């Protein structure tokens, strides 16, 4: 299957790839392991974590989110949250080792924010990164686009989001 890929500017002037309608912002790092597709926005030793556009699309409408409490420390690959949708339930993993400093409390009342705005209001948790060396193992821009292209083609993912 051939996927459509283009590059566009988002509303904040950042470059992103669009693959079969799925947004892949260039400024983020990505953790793509097995079925995990998590993004991380780094700010020094702090970071914000969320579910990628292709991941939220595969999950379907998010119905419930359980996020570990602030102060919880986890190793890379361990759950930061559990997501439940009409067709899927499973963990969202820490892309790097860290300690949760803040959780997105809006998701308790409006879990669909992950579907509507996965890279904005739909963020899951903020962490303090405890192992900076693990950041080097995350995918960035070109590497991420290549891997997402493979995943999106393999799983026939087509991201479509209604305009607000």
N, C-alpha and C positions, 0 to 999 in steps of 0.2 A: 504494500500500500504506500502511496506517495502522500506525504504531508505537505501542506502549504506553510511556507515560512517567510515571514517578512520582518522588517525592523521598523519600529515606530517610536515616537517620543510620547511619554506619558504626560499627564496633566501637570506634573511638577518639573518637566524638562529633562527627565532621565530617559535614556535610551533603553528599549526593551525589544526582545524578540516576540513575535506573535506566531505561534505554531498551531495550526488548525484552530485558531481562535483563542488558544491558551496564551496568557501573558507570562513572560519570563523576564522580569526586570534585570538589567545588566549589573546594577549596583549591589545586588544581593549575592550571598554565598548559598550553596545548596548542598543538602545531605540527601543523597540518593542511594539508599541501601535496601535491597529487596523491594518490598512494596512501599517503603518509606520515601516520601517526597516532601521534605521539610526545608523551609527557607530560614535564613538567619541574617539579620541586619546588624552589623558590627559598629560599635561606637566605643573605641578604646577597649577597656576590659568588660564593658557592658554590651549586651546584645538583646535583640528582640527576636522571638521565634514565632513561626506560623506555618500553616499548611499551604502548599503551592496551589496554583490555579488548576493544574491537571489532577492533583490529589483530591481537591474538593469536588471536582467534576466527577471523578470516578466514584467517590463516596455517595454522591447524590445529596439531596436536601438534608442538611445537618439538623438533627432534632434535639440533641443533648450533648453537652460538653462537661467533663469533669477534669479540672486542672489541679495538679498537686499544689499544696499550700506554699505561700511565700516562706522562705527559710529552708525549703527542701533542697538538699544537694543530691545530685545524680551524676553518674558516669555517662559518657557518650554512649548512645544507643539504648539507654533506659527510658521508660515512659515519663513524659512531662505532663501528658493529658491523655484522656480517653475520649474518643469521638463516637457518637452513635448517629446513624442515619437510617432511613427506611430500608436500605439494602446492605449496610455495612456497619460493623462496630469493631473498633480496634484502637491501638495506642498511637500517639504521636511521640516520636522519640527526640531526646536531646541530641542535637547535631554535634555538640562538643560538651565536655564535662562542665558543670556549672551549678550555681545555687540560684534558685528562683528568688527574685527581688520584688516582683510584682506580677499579678495575674490580671487578665482582662475580665473584670467582673461583668462587663456588658454581655459577655457570652452566656452567662447564666440565664438571663432573660431573653436574649436574642441570639441563639446559637447560629442562626442563618446568616449572621454577619460574616462568617467564614466563607459562605458561598457568595455573598454579595460583594465583599471587599476583602479578599484573602490577604492582600499585601498592605492594607490600611487598617480600617476599624476592626477587621477580623483577626488581628494578631492574637496569639494565645498567651504568651508569657514573656517577661523580661527576666534576664539572668545576668549574673556576674560570671564571666568565663573564668574557670579555675585552671584550665590547661590550655594556654595560648598556642602551644605546639600543635594541637589538634586542628586549629584553624587552617593550617597549610593543607590538610587532607580534604577540605571541602572543595566543591566545584565552583568555578567562577566563570561568568560570561561565555566564552567560546566552548569551554569544556561542558558547561551545563547545557548549552543549546544542543550540542551534539548528542548528549545523553538523553535529553528530553525528546529530541527528534526520534530517537530509537524507541523510547517508551511509548510516546504518543502514537507512532505508527504501529507498533506491536499490539497495543491495546485498543487501537481505533478510537482514541479519545478526541472529542470535539467539544471545546469549551464554548458555551454560549451563556451570556449573562444579560438579563434584561436591564435596560437603562433605568436609572432611578428617576 
